[in-house]
Structure formats: C-alpha cells, structure tokens
C-alpha cells in the first residue's frame, strides 16, 4: 500500500482540525466543502475509507510518535 510521506500528514491533520472548528462554528458550505476535501485527502494518504480511521492512522505515522498499542488498527 502506498503511504503519504510523513511530512505531509501533520499539515493535513492540522488543516482538518482547523476546518472542523470553523465548520462547527459557522456551518458554512465553503468551509464544509474544503473540510470534505481534506477528509478525502487524509483517507487517500493513509489508505483508509473513514476520516476517523485516517486520523488514527496518521497519528501512528507522524514523526516522533511511538505506538504502545496498535490493536485499533488490526484488521477485523
């Protein structure tokens, strides 16, 4: 499976959280569309189909993170 370069993931994750806050505060459709685009990018970059799984996968692949328990990512 292709995986995004670790330098790309922090920016995507930061952008996702920033847009999530804006979307919750405003409910504006341009922000919502951009949020959906970032969600898709995260999913593609992490090889997942769900933004929550993408965030977990990104957290495990970010530089400087150590994994104590990756059972969340085990195939079901």
N, C-alpha and C positions, 0 to 999 in steps of 0.2 A: 504494500500500500504506500502511496506517495504521502509524504507528510510535509507540511509547510516548514520553512526554515524557522528555527526558534526565535529569530529576530523579528519575525512578522507577527507572531502570536501576541506579544504584550500590547502592541498597538491595536489589534483587533479587539482584544478583551477590554482594554481601556475605553475604546470607542463604543463598544456595546454598552458598558455600564453608564457612560455619559449620556448616550442616546436614550437609554432606559429611563433615566431620571427625567430628561426633557419630555419624553413621551408621556410619562405618568403625570408630569406637572401640566403639560399643555394639551395633550391629546391631539396634537396637530398632525394632519395627514402627511405633510412633507417629512416630518421627523419620523413618523411611523414607517414610511417607505424606506428611508435611509436605514432605520433600525432593522427592517426586514432584509435589506441588502447586506448589512453587517452580519446578521444571523446566518444567512446563506454562506457568506464568505468563511465564517467560523466553522460551519459544518463541513464545507469543502476542505478547508485547511486541516481539519482534524479527522476527516474520514468518518464523520458521524451524520446522522439524519435528524437529530434533535438538538436544539440550541443548549439545553441543559447538559446533555452528554458532551457537547462540544466544549462547553466551559470547563467541565471536569477534565476532559482530555487535554485541553490547553493548559490547565493548571499543572497537570502531570508532566507536561513537556516544556514548561517555562524554564529558562535558565535559572539555576540556583535553587530549584525546588527539589526536595527529597521526598520519596514516596515511602511511607511506612506501611500502608495497606492499599493495594490497588484492586481489592476484591470488587469494588464498584464497577470496574471495567471488564470484569470477567464475562465471557460470553454466556448467555443464558440459554 
